[in-house]
Protein backbone atom coordinates (compact mmCIF):
# COMPACT_ATOMS: atom_id res chain seq x y z
CA UNK A 1 0.00 0.00 0.00
CA UNK A 2 0.99 3.61 -0.37
CA UNK A 3 -0.08 6.86 1.23
CA UNK A 4 -1.58 9.40 -1.18
CA UNK A 5 -1.70 12.96 0.16
CA UNK A 6 -3.38 14.65 -2.79
CA UNK A 7 -4.14 14.60 -6.49
CA UNK A 8 -4.05 17.68 -8.71
CA UNK A 9 -5.33 17.99 -12.28
CA UNK A 10 -4.30 20.73 -14.69
CA UNK A 11 -6.25 21.26 -17.91
CA UNK A 12 -5.28 23.84 -20.47
CA UNK A 13 -6.83 24.58 -23.83
CA UNK A 14 -4.59 26.50 -26.20
CA UNK A 15 -6.37 28.55 -28.88
CA UNK A 16 -3.56 30.86 -30.10
CA UNK A 17 0.20 30.80 -30.37
CA UNK A 18 2.39 33.14 -28.28
CA UNK A 19 1.74 35.99 -30.72
CA UNK A 20 -2.06 35.62 -30.64
CA UNK A 21 -2.30 33.87 -34.01
CA UNK A 22 -5.42 31.65 -33.83
CA UNK A 23 -4.86 27.89 -34.07
CA UNK A 24 -6.88 24.71 -33.88
CA UNK A 25 -7.54 24.16 -30.15
CA UNK A 26 -5.09 21.88 -28.36
CA UNK A 27 -6.13 20.41 -25.01
CA UNK A 28 -3.46 19.22 -22.56
CA UNK A 29 -4.28 17.54 -19.24
CA UNK A 30 -1.80 16.68 -16.50
CA UNK A 31 -2.48 14.53 -13.45
CA UNK A 32 -0.18 14.90 -10.44
CA UNK A 33 -0.17 12.78 -7.29
CA UNK A 34 1.71 13.49 -4.09
CA UNK A 35 2.68 10.31 -2.29
CA UNK A 36 4.69 9.39 0.77
CA UNK A 37 8.05 8.02 -0.38
CA UNK A 38 8.35 4.64 1.37
CA UNK A 39 12.11 4.64 0.74
CA UNK A 40 12.86 8.20 1.89
CA UNK A 41 15.98 8.58 3.97
CA UNK A 42 17.57 5.29 2.99
CA UNK A 43 19.41 3.64 0.15
CA UNK A 44 17.77 0.52 -1.22
CA UNK A 45 18.83 -1.81 -4.04
CA UNK A 46 15.24 -3.09 -4.24
CA UNK A 47 12.96 -0.44 -5.73
CA UNK A 48 10.15 -2.84 -6.63
CA UNK A 49 7.77 -1.26 -4.11
CA UNK A 50 7.92 1.95 -6.15
CA UNK A 51 7.47 0.00 -9.42
CA UNK A 52 4.16 -1.36 -8.07
CA UNK A 53 2.99 2.03 -6.79
CA UNK A 54 3.69 3.58 -10.19
CA UNK A 55 1.58 0.96 -11.95
CA UNK A 56 -1.36 1.10 -9.53
CA UNK A 57 -1.48 4.87 -9.15
CA UNK A 58 -0.80 5.38 -12.84
CA UNK A 59 -3.85 3.37 -13.88
CA UNK A 60 -6.08 5.65 -11.81
CA UNK A 61 -4.45 8.92 -12.86
CA UNK A 62 -4.22 8.03 -16.55
CA UNK A 63 -7.89 7.20 -16.96
CA UNK A 64 -8.92 10.37 -15.07
CA UNK A 65 -6.62 12.56 -17.18
CA UNK A 66 -7.75 11.12 -20.53
CA UNK A 67 -11.40 11.57 -19.55
CA UNK A 68 -10.78 15.33 -19.27
CA UNK A 69 -9.40 15.74 -22.80
CA UNK A 70 -11.62 17.26 -25.48
CA UNK A 71 -10.60 14.59 -28.05
CA UNK A 72 -8.67 11.31 -28.09
CA UNK A 73 -5.09 11.57 -26.82
CA UNK A 74 -2.35 11.79 -29.42
CA UNK A 75 0.67 12.52 -27.22
CA UNK A 76 1.82 11.77 -23.71
CA UNK A 77 4.61 12.14 -21.15
CA UNK A 78 5.52 11.47 -17.51
CA UNK A 79 7.71 12.93 -14.77
CA UNK A 80 8.57 12.75 -11.07
CA UNK A 81 9.84 15.21 -8.48
CA UNK A 82 11.53 13.51 -5.53
CA UNK A 83 11.75 15.29 -2.17
CA UNK A 84 15.14 15.99 -0.55
CA UNK A 85 15.17 12.83 1.60
CA UNK A 86 14.79 10.67 -1.50
CA UNK A 87 17.02 9.77 -4.39
CA UNK A 88 16.63 10.40 -8.10
CA UNK A 89 16.47 6.66 -8.84
CA UNK A 90 13.37 6.42 -6.65
CA UNK A 91 11.60 8.84 -9.00
CA UNK A 92 12.72 6.75 -11.96
CA UNK A 93 11.41 3.61 -10.25
CA UNK A 94 8.01 5.24 -9.80
CA UNK A 95 7.59 6.30 -13.44
CA UNK A 96 9.47 3.75 -15.55
CA UNK A 97 8.93 0.01 -15.06
CA UNK A 98 5.13 -0.17 -14.63
CA UNK A 99 3.60 3.23 -15.42
CA UNK A 100 3.83 2.85 -19.20
CA UNK A 101 1.29 0.03 -19.54
CA UNK A 102 -1.64 1.89 -17.91
CA UNK A 103 -0.72 5.09 -19.76
CA UNK A 104 -0.77 3.27 -23.10
CA UNK A 105 -4.02 1.50 -22.22
CA UNK A 106 -5.70 4.83 -21.41
CA UNK A 107 -4.36 6.34 -24.66
CA UNK A 108 -5.71 3.46 -26.74
CA UNK A 109 -2.24 2.15 -27.55
CA UNK A 110 1.12 3.77 -28.03
CA UNK A 111 4.06 2.46 -30.03
CA UNK A 112 6.51 5.23 -29.07
CA UNK A 113 8.52 5.46 -25.89
CA UNK A 114 6.86 7.74 -23.34
CA UNK A 115 9.05 10.84 -22.85
CA UNK A 116 10.01 11.37 -19.23
CA UNK A 117 11.89 13.51 -16.74
CA UNK A 118 12.77 13.14 -13.05
CA UNK A 119 14.51 15.42 -10.60
CA UNK A 120 15.07 16.18 -6.93
CA UNK A 121 13.25 19.24 -5.66
CA UNK A 122 11.88 21.23 -2.75
CA UNK A 123 8.21 22.16 -2.23
CA UNK A 124 6.96 24.24 -5.14
CA UNK A 125 9.69 23.03 -7.46
CA UNK A 126 8.59 23.02 -11.11
CA UNK A 127 9.31 20.20 -13.56
CA UNK A 128 9.19 20.26 -17.32
CA UNK A 129 7.17 17.22 -18.37
CA UNK A 130 8.05 16.36 -21.99
CA UNK A 131 5.30 15.33 -24.41
CA UNK A 132 5.73 13.26 -27.56
CA UNK A 133 3.46 11.56 -30.10
CA UNK A 134 2.19 8.25 -28.74
CA UNK A 135 2.85 6.29 -31.95
CA UNK A 136 5.38 8.27 -34.01
CA UNK A 137 8.58 9.16 -32.14
CA UNK A 138 9.65 11.35 -35.09
CA UNK A 139 6.60 13.63 -35.11
CA UNK A 140 8.37 16.93 -34.43
CA UNK A 141 4.98 18.69 -34.30
CA UNK A 142 4.20 16.85 -31.06
CA UNK A 143 7.45 17.57 -29.19
CA UNK A 144 6.10 19.78 -26.42
CA UNK A 145 6.37 20.47 -22.69
CA UNK A 146 4.10 21.17 -19.74
CA UNK A 147 5.69 22.94 -16.79
CA UNK A 148 4.07 21.67 -13.60
CA UNK A 149 4.36 22.32 -9.87
CA UNK A 150 2.44 22.00 -6.62
CA UNK A 151 3.12 24.79 -4.09
CA UNK A 152 3.41 22.49 -1.04
CA UNK A 153 5.03 19.44 -2.63
CA UNK A 154 7.16 17.49 -2.53
CA UNK A 155 7.97 17.57 1.15
CA UNK A 156 11.34 15.91 1.91
CA UNK A 157 9.75 12.47 2.33
CA UNK A 158 7.40 12.66 -0.69
CA UNK A 159 7.39 12.13 -4.44
CA UNK A 160 5.20 13.97 -6.93
CA UNK A 161 4.26 11.68 -9.80
CA UNK A 162 3.10 13.45 -12.97
CA UNK A 163 1.63 12.24 -16.23
CA UNK A 164 0.07 14.14 -19.08
CA UNK A 165 -1.78 13.72 -22.34
CA UNK A 166 -2.55 16.08 -25.22
CA UNK A 167 -5.05 15.81 -28.04
CA UNK A 168 -2.86 17.76 -30.48
CA UNK A 169 0.66 19.04 -31.11
CA UNK A 170 2.11 22.50 -30.68
CA UNK A 171 0.07 25.45 -31.94
CA UNK A 172 0.80 26.19 -35.62
CA UNK A 173 3.75 23.77 -35.95
CA UNK A 174 6.23 24.54 -38.71
CA UNK A 175 9.26 22.30 -38.06
CA UNK A 176 8.32 19.33 -40.22
CA UNK A 177 7.26 15.83 -39.36
CA UNK A 178 10.39 13.72 -39.33
CA UNK A 179 14.14 13.46 -39.68
CA UNK A 180 15.73 15.84 -42.16
CA UNK A 181 17.93 14.04 -44.66
CA UNK A 182 21.27 15.69 -45.51
TORKOL-4160 file (C-alpha; in steps of 0.2 Angstrom, whole numbers, padded with zeros to 4 digits, m for minus):
182
<pt num="1" X="0000" Y="0000" Z="0000"/>
<pt num="2" X="0005" Y="0018" Z="m0002"/>
<pt num="3" X="0000" Y="0034" Z="0006"/>
<pt num="4" X="m0008" Y="0047" Z="m0006"/>
<pt num="5" X="m0009" Y="0065" Z="0001"/>
<pt num="6" X="m0017" Y="0073" Z="m0014"/>
<pt num="7" X="m0021" Y="0073" Z="m0032"/>
<pt num="8" X="m0020" Y="0088" Z="m0044"/>
<pt num="9" X="m0027" Y="0090" Z="m0061"/>
<pt num="10" X="m0022" Y="0104" Z="m0073"/>
<pt num="11" X="m0031" Y="0106" Z="m0090"/>
<pt num="12" X="m0026" Y="0119" Z="m0102"/>
<pt num="13" X="m0034" Y="0123" Z="m0119"/>
<pt num="14" X="m0023" Y="0133" Z="m0131"/>
<pt num="15" X="m0032" Y="0143" Z="m0144"/>
<pt num="16" X="m0018" Y="0154" Z="m0151"/>
<pt num="17" X="0001" Y="0154" Z="m0152"/>
<pt num="18" X="0012" Y="0166" Z="m0141"/>
<pt num="19" X="0009" Y="0180" Z="m0154"/>
<pt num="20" X="m0010" Y="0178" Z="m0153"/>
<pt num="21" X="m0011" Y="0169" Z="m0170"/>
<pt num="22" X="m0027" Y="0158" Z="m0169"/>
<pt num="23" X="m0024" Y="0139" Z="m0170"/>
<pt num="24" X="m0034" Y="0124" Z="m0169"/>
<pt num="25" X="m0038" Y="0121" Z="m0151"/>
<pt num="26" X="m0025" Y="0109" Z="m0142"/>
<pt num="27" X="m0031" Y="0102" Z="m0125"/>
<pt num="28" X="m0017" Y="0096" Z="m0113"/>
<pt num="29" X="m0021" Y="0088" Z="m0096"/>
<pt num="30" X="m0009" Y="0083" Z="m0083"/>
<pt num="31" X="m0012" Y="0073" Z="m0067"/>
<pt num="32" X="m0001" Y="0075" Z="m0052"/>
<pt num="33" X="m0001" Y="0064" Z="m0036"/>
<pt num="34" X="0009" Y="0067" Z="m0020"/>
<pt num="35" X="0013" Y="0052" Z="m0011"/>
<pt num="36" X="0023" Y="0047" Z="0004"/>
<pt num="37" X="0040" Y="0040" Z="m0002"/>
<pt num="38" X="0042" Y="0023" Z="0007"/>
<pt num="39" X="0061" Y="0023" Z="0004"/>
<pt num="40" X="0064" Y="0041" Z="0009"/>
<pt num="41" X="0080" Y="0043" Z="0020"/>
<pt num="42" X="0088" Y="0026" Z="0015"/>
<pt num="43" X="0097" Y="0018" Z="0001"/>
<pt num="44" X="0089" Y="0003" Z="m0006"/>
<pt num="45" X="0094" Y="m0009" Z="m0020"/>
<pt num="46" X="0076" Y="m0015" Z="m0021"/>
<pt num="47" X="0065" Y="m0002" Z="m0029"/>
<pt num="48" X="0051" Y="m0014" Z="m0033"/>
<pt num="49" X="0039" Y="m0006" Z="m0021"/>
<pt num="50" X="0040" Y="0010" Z="m0031"/>
<pt num="51" X="0037" Y="0000" Z="m0047"/>
<pt num="52" X="0021" Y="m0007" Z="m0040"/>
<pt num="53" X="0015" Y="0010" Z="m0034"/>
<pt num="54" X="0018" Y="0018" Z="m0051"/>
<pt num="55" X="0008" Y="0005" Z="m0060"/>
<pt num="56" X="m0007" Y="0006" Z="m0048"/>
<pt num="57" X="m0007" Y="0024" Z="m0046"/>
<pt num="58" X="m0004" Y="0027" Z="m0064"/>
<pt num="59" X="m0019" Y="0017" Z="m0069"/>
<pt num="60" X="m0030" Y="0028" Z="m0059"/>
<pt num="61" X="m0022" Y="0045" Z="m0064"/>
<pt num="62" X="m0021" Y="0040" Z="m0083"/>
<pt num="63" X="m0039" Y="0036" Z="m0085"/>
<pt num="64" X="m0045" Y="0052" Z="m0075"/>
<pt num="65" X="m0033" Y="0063" Z="m0086"/>
<pt num="66" X="m0039" Y="0056" Z="m0103"/>
<pt num="67" X="m0057" Y="0058" Z="m0098"/>
<pt num="68" X="m0054" Y="0077" Z="m0096"/>
<pt num="69" X="m0047" Y="0079" Z="m0114"/>
<pt num="70" X="m0058" Y="0086" Z="m0127"/>
<pt num="71" X="m0053" Y="0073" Z="m0140"/>
<pt num="72" X="m0043" Y="0057" Z="m0140"/>
<pt num="73" X="m0025" Y="0058" Z="m0134"/>
<pt num="74" X="m0012" Y="0059" Z="m0147"/>
<pt num="75" X="0003" Y="0063" Z="m0136"/>
<pt num="76" X="0009" Y="0059" Z="m0119"/>
<pt num="77" X="0023" Y="0061" Z="m0106"/>
<pt num="78" X="0028" Y="0057" Z="m0088"/>
<pt num="79" X="0039" Y="0065" Z="m0074"/>
<pt num="80" X="0043" Y="0064" Z="m0055"/>
<pt num="81" X="0049" Y="0076" Z="m0042"/>
<pt num="82" X="0058" Y="0068" Z="m0028"/>
<pt num="83" X="0059" Y="0076" Z="m0011"/>
<pt num="84" X="0076" Y="0080" Z="m0003"/>
<pt num="85" X="0076" Y="0064" Z="0008"/>
<pt num="86" X="0074" Y="0053" Z="m0007"/>
<pt num="87" X="0085" Y="0049" Z="m0022"/>
<pt num="88" X="0083" Y="0052" Z="m0040"/>
<pt num="89" X="0082" Y="0033" Z="m0044"/>
<pt num="90" X="0067" Y="0032" Z="m0033"/>
<pt num="91" X="0058" Y="0044" Z="m0045"/>
<pt num="92" X="0064" Y="0034" Z="m0060"/>
<pt num="93" X="0057" Y="0018" Z="m0051"/>
<pt num="94" X="0040" Y="0026" Z="m0049"/>
<pt num="95" X="0038" Y="0031" Z="m0067"/>
<pt num="96" X="0047" Y="0019" Z="m0078"/>
<pt num="97" X="0045" Y="0000" Z="m0075"/>
<pt num="98" X="0026" Y="m0001" Z="m0073"/>
<pt num="99" X="0018" Y="0016" Z="m0077"/>
<pt num="100" X="0019" Y="0014" Z="m0096"/>
<pt num="101" X="0006" Y="0000" Z="m0098"/>
<pt num="102" X="m0008" Y="0009" Z="m0090"/>
<pt num="103" X="m0004" Y="0025" Z="m0099"/>
<pt num="104" X="m0004" Y="0016" Z="m0115"/>
<pt num="105" X="m0020" Y="0007" Z="m0111"/>
<pt num="106" X="m0029" Y="0024" Z="m0107"/>
<pt num="107" X="m0022" Y="0032" Z="m0123"/>
<pt num="108" X="m0029" Y="0017" Z="m0134"/>
<pt num="109" X="m0011" Y="0011" Z="m0138"/>
<pt num="110" X="0006" Y="0019" Z="m0140"/>
<pt num="111" X="0020" Y="0012" Z="m0150"/>
<pt num="112" X="0033" Y="0026" Z="m0145"/>
<pt num="113" X="0043" Y="0027" Z="m0129"/>
<pt num="114" X="0034" Y="0039" Z="m0117"/>
<pt num="115" X="0045" Y="0054" Z="m0114"/>
<pt num="116" X="0050" Y="0057" Z="m0096"/>
<pt num="117" X="0059" Y="0068" Z="m0084"/>
<pt num="118" X="0064" Y="0066" Z="m0065"/>
<pt num="119" X="0073" Y="0077" Z="m0053"/>
<pt num="120" X="0075" Y="0081" Z="m0035"/>
<pt num="121" X="0066" Y="0096" Z="m0028"/>
<pt num="122" X="0059" Y="0106" Z="m0014"/>
<pt num="123" X="0041" Y="0111" Z="m0011"/>
<pt num="124" X="0035" Y="0121" Z="m0026"/>
<pt num="125" X="0048" Y="0115" Z="m0037"/>
<pt num="126" X="0043" Y="0115" Z="m0056"/>
<pt num="127" X="0047" Y="0101" Z="m0068"/>
<pt num="128" X="0046" Y="0101" Z="m0087"/>
<pt num="129" X="0036" Y="0086" Z="m0092"/>
<pt num="130" X="0040" Y="0082" Z="m0110"/>
<pt num="131" X="0027" Y="0077" Z="m0122"/>
<pt num="132" X="0029" Y="0066" Z="m0138"/>
<pt num="133" X="0017" Y="0058" Z="m0150"/>
<pt num="134" X="0011" Y="0041" Z="m0144"/>
<pt num="135" X="0014" Y="0031" Z="m0160"/>
<pt num="136" X="0027" Y="0041" Z="m0170"/>
<pt num="137" X="0043" Y="0046" Z="m0161"/>
<pt num="138" X="0048" Y="0057" Z="m0175"/>
<pt num="139" X="0033" Y="0068" Z="m0176"/>
<pt num="140" X="0042" Y="0085" Z="m0172"/>
<pt num="141" X="0025" Y="0093" Z="m0172"/>
<pt num="142" X="0021" Y="0084" Z="m0155"/>
<pt num="143" X="0037" Y="0088" Z="m0146"/>
<pt num="144" X="0031" Y="0099" Z="m0132"/>
<pt num="145" X="0032" Y="0102" Z="m0113"/>
<pt num="146" X="0020" Y="0106" Z="m0099"/>
<pt num="147" X="0028" Y="0115" Z="m0084"/>
<pt num="148" X="0020" Y="0108" Z="m0068"/>
<pt num="149" X="0022" Y="0112" Z="m0049"/>
<pt num="150" X="0012" Y="0110" Z="m0033"/>
<pt num="151" X="0016" Y="0124" Z="m0020"/>
<pt num="152" X="0017" Y="0112" Z="m0005"/>
<pt num="153" X="0025" Y="0097" Z="m0013"/>
<pt num="154" X="0036" Y="0087" Z="m0013"/>
<pt num="155" X="0040" Y="0088" Z="0006"/>
<pt num="156" X="0057" Y="0080" Z="0010"/>
<pt num="157" X="0049" Y="0062" Z="0012"/>
<pt num="158" X="0037" Y="0063" Z="m0003"/>
<pt num="159" X="0037" Y="0061" Z="m0022"/>
<pt num="160" X="0026" Y="0070" Z="m0035"/>
<pt num="161" X="0021" Y="0058" Z="m0049"/>
<pt num="162" X="0015" Y="0067" Z="m0065"/>
<pt num="163" X="0008" Y="0061" Z="m0081"/>
<pt num="164" X="0000" Y="0071" Z="m0095"/>
<pt num="165" X="m0009" Y="0069" Z="m0112"/>
<pt num="166" X="m0013" Y="0080" Z="m0126"/>
<pt num="167" X="m0025" Y="0079" Z="m0140"/>
<pt num="168" X="m0014" Y="0089" Z="m0152"/>
<pt num="169" X="0003" Y="0095" Z="m0156"/>
<pt num="170" X="0011" Y="0113" Z="m0153"/>
<pt num="171" X="0000" Y="0127" Z="m0160"/>
<pt num="172" X="0004" Y="0131" Z="m0178"/>
<pt num="173" X="0019" Y="0119" Z="m0180"/>
<pt num="174" X="0031" Y="0123" Z="m0194"/>
<pt num="175" X="0046" Y="0111" Z="m0190"/>
<pt num="176" X="0042" Y="0097" Z="m0201"/>
<pt num="177" X="0036" Y="0079" Z="m0197"/>
<pt num="178" X="0052" Y="0069" Z="m0197"/>
<pt num="179" X="0071" Y="0067" Z="m0198"/>
<pt num="180" X="0079" Y="0079" Z="m0211"/>
<pt num="181" X="0090" Y="0070" Z="m0223"/>
<pt num="182" X="0106" Y="0078" Z="m0228"/>
